[in-house]
Amino acid sequence: MLSGLKFDHILVMTDDLQQTGAFFRDLAKLELGPRPPFSFPGAWLYSEGRPVVHLAQAQTEGADAYVGRAQGVAASYVDHIAFVGDDLAAFLSRLAESGLPHFERFVPESGEHQIFVTGPGGMKLEFIFR
């Protein structure tokens, strides 16, 4: 690992900004916040004052010019994004209300309760509770 390397953000390209944004806001409780005036539609979602999830409308001229056009349908992808939570009961309530497909597992070695949720476009989020 490189010295001083820290996670900053993830960029999610999406065909449905509204639905993808709601997925992160409603389930992960990220908050919509300020975003620079880029030449393409998008949103920044914040956790504890930091913009950790950037959303951009896929296949727009402005986004392609800014981040580069994707090379092929599956040139690379992110399998899932993981968040650590501290209120399992509240999360399970939100999850039940969402009706989103998900699966759970418990990892005895780490004491982690993992919940994987599938959202818009097949995007998968993992929520970890210890």
Sequence and secondary structure as in RCSB ss.txt:
>XXXX:A:sequence
MLSGLKFDHILVMTDDLQQTGAFFRDLAKLELGPRPPFSFPGAWLYSEGRPVVHLAQAQTEGADAYVGRAQGVAA
SYVDHIAFVGDDLAAFLSRLAESGLPHFERFVPESGEHQIFVTGPGGMKLEFIFR
>XXXX:A:secstr
  TT     EEEEES HHHHHHHHHHHH  EEE     SS EEEEEETTEEEEEEEETT HHHHHHH   SSTTS
S  S EEEEES HHHHHHHHHHHT  EEEEEETTTTEEEEEEE GGG EEEEEE 
